Amino acid sequence: MAKINSSFSEQNIFLAKWSGFCLTRRANYVMFGYKRYITNISFIYDGTLNRTAKPVNGTEDGRMRPFLDEDFLLDTQTARALYHGVAEGMPILDYHCHVSPREIAEDRVFRNLTQLWLEGDHYKWRLMRANGVPERLITGSAPDEEKFQAWAATLERSAGNPLYHWSHLELKRYFGYDGHLTGANAKEVWDHCQAAIGEGMHVRDILKKSNVTLICTTDDPADTLEWHERLSDDPTLETKVLPAFRPDRAVNLEKEDFPEYIKRLSASAGMEIGGWQSLLDALEQRLNFFDAHGCALADHGLDNICFRPAGEAELDGILKKRLAGEGVTEEELWQYKTALLLFFGRGYAKRGWAMQMHFAAQRNNNSRMYRLLGPDTGYDSIGPAVRLPDLAAFLNALDENGELPRTILYSLEPGDNAGLVTLMGCYQGEGVRGKLQHGSAWWFNDCKEGMEAQLKNLAAGGVLGNFIGMLTDSRSFLSYTRHEYFRRILCALLGRWVEEGQFPDDRQALERLVADISYRNSVAYFGFGRYHLRGAETL
């Protein structure tokens, strides 16, 4: 390490007392000959007037770290030991995603990288639009290779965006490509990946390569679950695939297509829905149907929550008005939603399911593009913060009679993190580790900074070791590298705490934390131990 001579004040000399006591100070240091600046040099006072410069970033000898090397994001020895020794080899349990069970059942074959990467991925579509790419090269009818070229030209301008990291992790893990994608080398990368894809890349091969033991898809109550039935009868499938209950269309009374949806729900339940009680009867039937197919969790996508209790007669009148094509007031809307969410919460608790609640997404902002492309096409944003008093009233109403299920709370508004964590602490349950969970950094927040913020908020206000970890929330079968990304960030955070003296260098405790958060906590939380998933045993 380089020696830097420097005088320092008498006050600092006094503090050091020439006893070998180490004082650490930040400074900027220019490494000439490497065409870069290395910042955050730790100067260690060793009892002399010489200070030893020890780089915190880059490699230990001060060289520039290669892009996306094996120690990507792992900036301490402890982090590297935890990731490579524990997290890297842990299986993946993806308890919330939007992949198609049909594509798994039929073992869909992807013929090129555009089908794998750009088909249905509104994360990438948003970036391409921000780069001025014509819609024909995004969701239109342009040839696949041209769409890929447009994506490559966009990606090279997207420094700091998590998609830059995710995309290159996917190129590395699934196609063995170690370079970086640009508009100039897009053809070279396309040809390289096509050679790896060959006659096609099968969904089940991707799941096996990704070490995925279990997936929970996202399914509407009116779904027949025919593809899940086919999957459950398939002895060749190594990944367990289960449905998850997503009743948003039954909750969203205000939507234009609500009356039409209720007709579909009636048909699937085999009963006419004409009022409040018949709606509950039909939904109860669907809950039982999903339960019989192994469902263990539900998910609600909510703009927000407003707790407004109402009587059955009022609720019956509200629903009948809407089924007749009439509008409802804001108060009536929230009365209906409050009652239905309480009904669902009690139903989940009775069946031992977990309830996920996703808040603060402001959806379909662009009316023109919504008419052209429909929902989930890249026109959503972060919405208003969660109404914490109303959420507390909702949780309290369920808790009063012991009907609060295991609950996972997410918010797109990062300012909600601390509030949700502290609210969770009011309703934790005896005998259940982390009965209420702060969900992983979600959607616009699942970048490095967002993941770190979520982990730090949870650690500061709760029990980090009980966290159920990462999910993909994705429609792409290549998104499992997001679990790797999360695990690297987790290990880096723990490593810094250890090497800064904030947590002891207790390797057994650290390894248990990493293995639990990466995988084992989710197996236990959702009751998936009954499937004897690999990797769930104690270290």
C-alpha positions in Angstrom: 0.0 0.0 0.0 1.2 3.5 -0.8 2.6 5.7 1.9 1.5 9.3 2.0 3.4 11.8 4.1 1.3 14.5 5.6 1.3 16.7 8.7 -1.8 17.0 10.7 -2.9 19.2 13.5 -1.7 19.1 17.1 -5.2 18.3 18.1 -5.2 15.2 16.0 -1.8 14.2 17.4 -3.1 14.7 20.8 -6.1 12.5 20.0 -3.9 9.8 18.6 -1.5 10.0 21.6 1.1 8.2 19.5 -0.2 4.9 20.8 -1.1 3.2 17.6 -4.7 4.3 18.0 -6.2 4.3 14.6 -8.0 7.3 13.2 -9.8 7.0 9.9 -10.4 9.9 7.6 -11.9 10.2 4.2 -10.1 11.8 1.4 -9.9 11.9 -2.4 -6.9 10.3 -4.0 -5.9 10.3 -7.6 -4.3 7.1 -8.9 -2.2 8.3 -11.8 -1.7 5.9 -14.6 -5.2 4.3 -14.2 -7.2 7.0 -15.9 -9.6 7.2 -13.0 -10.2 8.7 -9.6 -10.5 6.5 -6.6 -12.4 8.0 -3.8 -13.0 7.0 -0.2 -9.4 6.2 0.7 -9.1 5.2 4.4 -6.0 6.8 5.9 -4.9 4.7 8.9 -2.8 6.5 11.5 -0.2 4.1 12.8 1.4 6.3 15.4 3.8 8.0 13.0 3.5 11.0 10.7 3.0 8.5 7.8 -0.5 7.6 6.8 -1.2 4.4 4.9 -3.6 4.7 2.1 -6.0 1.8 1.9 -8.5 1.9 -1.0 -12.1 1.1 0.0 -13.4 0.9 -3.6 -11.7 -0.9 -6.4 -9.4 -3.9 -5.8 -7.1 -4.1 -2.7 -4.1 -3.0 -4.6 -5.9 0.1 -6.0 -6.6 -1.2 -9.5 -9.9 -0.6 -11.2 -12.4 -3.4 -10.6 -13.5 -5.2 -13.8 -17.1 -4.7 -14.7 -19.4 -7.4 -13.3 -16.6 -9.7 -12.1 -17.2 -12.6 -9.7 -17.0 -10.1 -6.8 -19.5 -7.6 -8.3 -20.9 -5.4 -5.5 -19.0 -7.4 -2.9 -16.7 -4.7 -1.4 -15.4 -6.5 1.7 -13.8 -9.9 2.4 -16.7 -10.7 4.7 -19.2 -10.0 1.9 -17.3 -12.2 -0.6 -17.1 -15.0 1.9 -20.8 -14.9 2.7 -21.9 -14.6 -1.0 -19.6 -17.3 -2.5 -19.8 -19.5 0.6 -23.5 -19.4 1.2 -25.8 -17.2 -0.9 -24.5 -18.1 -4.4 -25.5 -21.8 -4.1 -28.8 -21.3 -2.4 -31.9 -22.3 -4.5 -34.6 -19.8 -5.5 -38.1 -19.7 -4.2 -40.0 -17.1 -6.3 -43.2 -16.5 -4.3 -44.5 -13.6 -6.4 -44.2 -13.4 -10.2 -46.2 -13.0 -13.3 -44.9 -15.8 -15.5 -47.4 -17.9 -17.4 -48.2 -21.3 -16.0 -49.3 -22.3 -19.5 -45.8 -21.6 -20.8 -44.3 -23.8 -18.1 -46.8 -26.6 -18.7 -46.2 -26.5 -22.5 -42.5 -26.0 -21.9 -42.4 -23.0 -24.3 -39.4 -22.7 -26.6 -37.9 -19.3 -27.1 -36.2 -18.8 -30.4 -34.2 -15.6 -29.9 -33.2 -13.0 -27.3 -36.0 -10.6 -28.2 -38.6 -13.2 -27.3 -36.8 -13.9 -24.0 -36.0 -10.2 -23.2 -38.4 -7.8 -24.7 -41.7 -9.7 -25.0 -44.0 -8.4 -22.3 -41.2 -6.6 -20.3 -42.6 -3.1 -19.6 -39.5 -2.2 -17.6 -37.4 -2.3 -20.8 -40.2 -0.7 -22.9 -40.2 2.4 -20.6 -36.5 2.9 -21.1 -36.8 2.5 -24.8 -39.5 5.1 -25.0 -37.4 7.4 -22.9 -34.6 7.0 -25.5 -37.0 8.1 -28.3 -37.4 4.6 -29.8 -40.4 4.3 -32.1 -43.2 2.1 -30.7 -43.0 -0.2 -33.7 -39.5 -1.3 -32.3 -41.0 -1.8 -28.8 -44.4 -3.4 -29.0 -45.0 -3.1 -32.7 -44.4 -5.5 -35.7 -40.7 -4.7 -36.4 -38.4 -7.8 -36.8 -37.0 -9.2 -33.6 -33.4 -8.4 -34.4 -34.3 -4.7 -35.1 -36.0 -4.5 -31.7 -32.9 -6.0 -30.0 -30.7 -3.4 -31.8 -33.0 -0.6 -30.4 -32.8 -2.1 -26.9 -29.0 -2.4 -27.1 -28.7 1.3 -28.2 -30.9 2.2 -25.2 -29.1 0.1 -22.7 -25.6 1.6 -23.3 -27.1 5.0 -22.3 -28.7 3.7 -19.1 -25.8 3.8 -16.6 -27.1 3.6 -13.0 -30.3 1.9 -14.0 -30.8 -1.6 -12.5 -31.7 -2.9 -15.9 -28.1 -2.3 -16.9 -26.9 -4.7 -14.3 -29.8 -7.2 -14.7 -29.3 -7.4 -18.4 -25.6 -8.0 -18.2 -26.1 -10.6 -15.5 -28.6 -12.4 -17.7 -26.1 -12.3 -20.7 -23.4 -13.7 -18.5 -25.4 -16.4 -16.7 -27.6 -17.7 -19.5 -25.5 -17.1 -22.6 -21.9 -17.0 -21.3 -21.3 -13.5 -22.7 -18.8 -11.5 -20.6 -18.7 -8.2 -22.5 -21.0 -5.3 -22.3 -23.8 -4.6 -24.8 -23.8 -1.5 -26.9 -25.5 -0.4 -30.1 -22.3 -0.9 -31.9 -21.8 -4.5 -30.9 -25.5 -5.6 -30.9 -25.0 -7.8 -33.9 -22.1 -9.6 -32.3 -24.0 -10.2 -29.1 -27.1 -11.3 -31.0 -25.1 -13.9 -32.9 -23.4 -15.0 -29.8 -26.7 -15.5 -28.0 -28.3 -17.2 -31.0 -25.5 -19.7 -31.0 -26.2 -20.4 -27.3 -30.0 -20.7 -27.9 -29.5 -23.0 -30.9 -32.8 -24.5 -31.9 -34.5 -22.9 -28.9 -34.3 -22.3 -25.2 -36.9 -24.2 -23.2 -38.6 -22.7 -20.1 -38.0 -25.8 -18.0 -34.3 -25.7 -18.8 -34.2 -22.1 -17.7 -35.9 -23.0 -14.4 -33.4 -25.9 -13.8 -30.4 -23.8 -14.7 -31.6 -21.0 -12.4 -32.0 -23.5 -9.5 -35.7 -22.6 -8.9 -37.5 -25.0 -6.5 -40.9 -23.3 -6.4 -42.9 -20.6 -8.2 -46.1 -18.9 -7.2 -47.9 -17.4 -10.2 -50.5 -14.7 -10.1 -54.0 -15.9 -10.9 -57.5 -14.5 -11.0 -60.3 -16.0 -8.9 -62.2 -16.9 -12.0 -59.3 -18.8 -13.5 -59.9 -22.5 -14.2 -56.3 -23.4 -13.0 -56.2 -25.9 -15.8 -52.5 -25.3 -16.4 -51.8 -25.7 -12.7 -53.7 -29.0 -12.8 -51.5 -30.2 -15.7 -48.4 -29.1 -13.9 -49.3 -30.9 -10.7 -49.7 -34.1 -12.6 -46.4 -33.8 -14.4 -43.7 -35.9 -12.7 -41.0 -34.6 -15.1 -41.2 -31.0 -13.8 -38.5 -30.4 -11.1 -39.9 -27.0 -10.1 -43.1 -26.9 -8.0 -45.6 -24.4 -9.5 -48.5 -23.1 -7.4 -51.3 -20.6 -8.0 -51.6 -17.4 -6.0 -55.0 -15.7 -5.5 -55.2 -12.2 -7.0 -58.8 -10.8 -6.7 -58.2 -7.2 -7.8 -60.9 -7.3 -10.5 -63.5 -8.3 -7.8 -62.3 -5.5 -5.5 -62.2 -2.8 -8.1 -65.8 -1.8 -8.2 -65.1 1.4 -10.0 -63.7 -0.2 -13.1 -65.7 0.0 -16.3 -65.6 -3.7 -16.9 -66.6 -4.7 -13.3 -70.2 -5.9 -14.2 -68.9 -8.0 -17.0 -66.2 -9.5 -14.8 -68.9 -10.5 -12.2 -70.6 -12.5 -14.9 -67.4 -14.4 -15.5 -66.9 -14.9 -11.8 -70.5 -16.2 -11.6 -69.8 -18.7 -14.3 -66.6 -20.0 -12.7 -68.3 -20.4 -9.3 -71.4 -22.0 -10.8 -73.8 -19.6 -9.1 -75.6 -16.4 -9.9 -74.2 -13.2 -8.3 -77.0 -10.7 -7.7 -76.1 -9.1 -4.5 -73.6 -8.9 -1.6 -74.2 -12.3 0.0 -74.1 -14.2 -3.3 -70.8 -12.4 -4.2 -69.3 -13.6 -0.9 -70.6 -17.2 -1.5 -69.1 -17.2 -5.0 -65.7 -15.9 -3.7 -65.8 -18.5 -0.9 -66.2 -21.2 -3.5 -63.2 -19.9 -5.4 -61.1 -19.6 -2.2 -61.8 -23.3 -1.6 -61.0 -24.2 -5.2 -57.6 -22.4 -5.0 -56.9 -24.0 -1.6 -57.5 -27.4 -3.1 -54.9 -26.6 -5.8 -52.2 -25.8 -3.2 -52.6 -22.0 -3.0 -50.8 -20.6 0.0 -50.9 -16.9 -0.6 -52.9 -14.1 -2.0 -52.0 -10.7 -3.5 -53.7 -7.4 -3.7 -52.7 -4.5 -5.9 -54.1 -1.5 -4.2 -53.7 2.2 -5.1 -54.3 2.9 -1.4 -56.6 2.1 1.4 -59.4 4.0 3.1 -61.1 2.2 6.0 -64.9 2.7 5.8 -66.9 -0.1 7.5 -70.6 -0.5 6.4 -73.5 -2.8 7.1 -74.7 -5.7 4.9 -77.7 -3.8 3.7 -75.6 -0.9 2.6 -73.1 -3.1 0.8 -75.9 -5.0 -0.9 -77.3 -1.8 -2.3 -73.9 -0.5 -3.4 -73.2 -3.7 -5.3 -76.6 -3.9 -6.9 -76.3 -0.3 -8.1 -73.0 -1.1 -9.8 -74.2 -4.3 -11.4 -77.1 -2.3 -12.9 -74.5 0.0 -14.6 -74.9 2.9 -12.2 -72.0 4.8 -10.6 -71.1 4.9 -6.9 -69.8 7.6 -4.7 -66.3 7.7 -3.3 -67.6 6.8 0.2 -69.6 3.8 -1.2 -66.5 2.6 -3.2 -64.4 2.5 0.0 -67.2 0.9 2.0 -67.3 -1.9 -0.6 -63.6 -2.3 -0.7 -63.2 -2.3 3.1 -65.8 -5.0 3.5 -64.4 -7.2 0.8 -60.8 -6.9 2.0 -61.9 -7.8 5.5 -63.7 -10.8 4.1 -60.6 -11.9 2.2 -58.3 -11.4 5.2 -60.5 -13.6 7.4 -60.6 -16.2 4.6 -56.9 -16.2 4.3 -56.4 -16.6 8.0 -58.8 -19.5 8.2 -56.9 -21.3 5.4 -53.4 -20.5 6.7 -52.6 -18.4 3.7 -50.4 -15.3 3.6 -51.8 -11.9 2.4 -49.7 -9.6 0.2 -50.7 -6.0 -0.1 -49.0 -3.8 -2.7 -49.7 -0.1 -2.3 -49.0 3.2 -4.0 -48.9 2.3 -7.7 -50.5 5.0 -9.8 -51.6 3.0 -12.9 -52.4 3.8 -16.5 -51.4 7.4 -16.4 -51.3 7.8 -20.2 -54.9 7.5 -21.4 -54.0 7.6 -25.1 -51.5 4.7 -24.8 -53.8 2.8 -22.5 -56.4 2.8 -25.2 -53.8 1.6 -27.7 -51.9 -1.0 -25.6 -54.0 -1.7 -22.5 -52.7 -2.1 -18.9 -49.2 -3.2 -17.7 -47.4 -1.8 -20.7 -45.1 0.7 -19.0 -47.4 3.7 -18.1 -47.6 3.3 -14.3 -45.8 5.4 -11.7 -45.3 5.8 -8.0 -48.5 7.1 -6.4 -49.4 8.8 -3.1 -48.2 7.5 0.2 -50.1 4.8 2.1 -52.7 6.1 4.4 -51.2 4.6 7.5 -54.1 5.3 9.9 -56.5 3.6 7.6 -54.1 0.6 7.1 -53.8 0.4 10.9 -57.6 0.4 11.3 -57.8 -2.5 8.7 -55.2 -4.6 10.4 -56.7 -3.9 13.8 -60.2 -5.0 12.7 -58.8 -8.4 11.7 -56.5 -8.7 14.7 -59.4 -8.0 17.2 -60.8 -11.5 16.7 -57.6 -13.3 15.9 -58.3 -13.2 12.1 -55.2 -11.4 10.9 -53.3 -13.6 8.5 -49.6 -13.5 7.9 -49.3 -10.3 6.0 -46.6 -8.8 3.7 -46.8 -5.0 3.1 -45.2 -3.3 0.1 -45.2 0.3 -1.0 -43.9 1.9 -4.1 -43.5 5.1 -2.2 -40.0 4.7 -0.5 -41.0 7.3 2.1 -43.5 4.7 3.5 -40.7 2.2 4.5 -40.2 3.3 8.1 -43.9 3.8 8.7 -44.8 0.4 7.5 -42.0 -1.2 9.5 -43.2 0.4 12.7 -46.8 -0.4 12.0 -45.9 -4.0 11.5 -44.5 -4.1 15.0 -47.9 -3.4 16.4 -49.4 -6.7 15.1 -46.7 -9.3 15.2 -48.0 -12.7 16.4 -46.9 -15.0 19.2 -45.2 -18.1 17.8 -44.7 -16.7 14.3 -41.4 -15.2 13.3 -42.1 -12.1 11.3 -45.9 -12.7 11.0 -46.1 -9.2 9.4 -43.4 -8.7 6.8 -42.0 -5.6 5.1 -42.0 -6.7 1.5 -38.8 -6.5 -0.6 -38.0 -3.3 -2.6 -40.6 -3.4 -5.3 -40.8 -2.3 -9.0 -39.3 1.2 -9.2 -37.4 0.6 -6.0 -35.7 -2.7 -6.7 -32.5 -1.0 -7.6 -29.3 -1.2 -5.5 -30.2 1.9 -3.5 -33.8 0.9 -3.0 -32.9 -2.6 -1.8 -30.4 -1.2 0.6 -32.9 1.3 1.9 -35.5 -1.4 2.5 -33.0 -3.7 4.3 -31.8 -0.9 6.5 -35.3 0.3 7.4 -36.3 -3.3 8.3 -33.1 -3.8 10.3 -33.6 -0.6 12.2 -37.2 -1.2 13.1 -37.6 -4.9 13.0 -35.8 -8.3 12.9 -33.8 -8.5 9.7 -33.1 -12.2 10.2 -36.8 -13.0 9.8 -37.1 -11.3 6.4 -38.5 -13.6 3.6 -36.2 -12.0 1.0 -36.5 -11.4 -2.7 -39.0 -12.1 -5.5 -38.9 -11.3 -9.2 -42.4 -9.8 -9.7 -41.6 -10.4 -13.4 -43.1 -11.8 -16.6 -39.6 -12.9 -17.8 -38.1 -16.3 -17.2 -34.6 -14.7 -17.2 -35.4 -12.5 -14.2 -34.0 -14.9 -11.6 -30.7 -13.0 -11.7 -32.6 -10.4 -9.6 -32.3 -12.9 -6.7 -28.5 -12.9 -7.3 -28.5 -9.1 -7.4 -30.4 -9.0 -4.1 -28.2 -11.5 -2.4 -25.0 -9.7 -3.4 -26.5 -6.5 -2.0 -27.5 -8.3 1.2 -24.0 -9.8 1.7 -22.3 -6.5 0.9 -24.4 -4.7 3.6 -23.7 -7.4 6.2 -20.1 -7.4 5.3 -19.7 -3.6 5.8 -21.5 -3.9 9.2 -19.0 -6.5 10.2 -15.9 -4.8 9.0 -17.0 -1.5 10.5 -17.5 -3.2 13.8 -21.3 -2.8 13.8 -21.9 -6.6 14.0 -19.6 -9.3 15.3 -17.6 -11.5 12.9 -19.6 -14.6 14.0 -19.5 -16.6 10.8 -22.1 -19.2 12.0 -24.6 -16.4 12.8 -23.8 -14.5 9.6 -24.2 -17.6 7.4 -27.5 -18.5 9.1 -28.7 -14.9 8.4 -27.8 -15.1 4.7 -29.2 -18.6 4.1 -32.4 -17.7 5.9 -33.1 -14.4 4.2 -32.0 -15.7 0.8 -34.3 -18.8 0.8 -35.1 -20.7 4.0 -37.3 -18.1 5.7 -39.7 -18.0 2.7 -39.9 -21.8 2.7 -41.0 -21.8 6.4 -43.2 -18.6 6.2 -45.4 -20.0 3.5 -45.5 -23.5 4.8 -43.6 -25.0 1.9 -41.6 -27.3 4.0 -44.3 -30.0 3.2 -42.8 -30.1 -0.3 -39.4 -31.1 1.0 -37.7 -28.5 -1.2 -33.9 -28.9 -1.6 -31.7 -26.4 0.3 -34.3 -25.8 3.1 -32.4 -27.9 5.6 -30.4 -26.4 8.5 -26.8 -25.5 7.6 
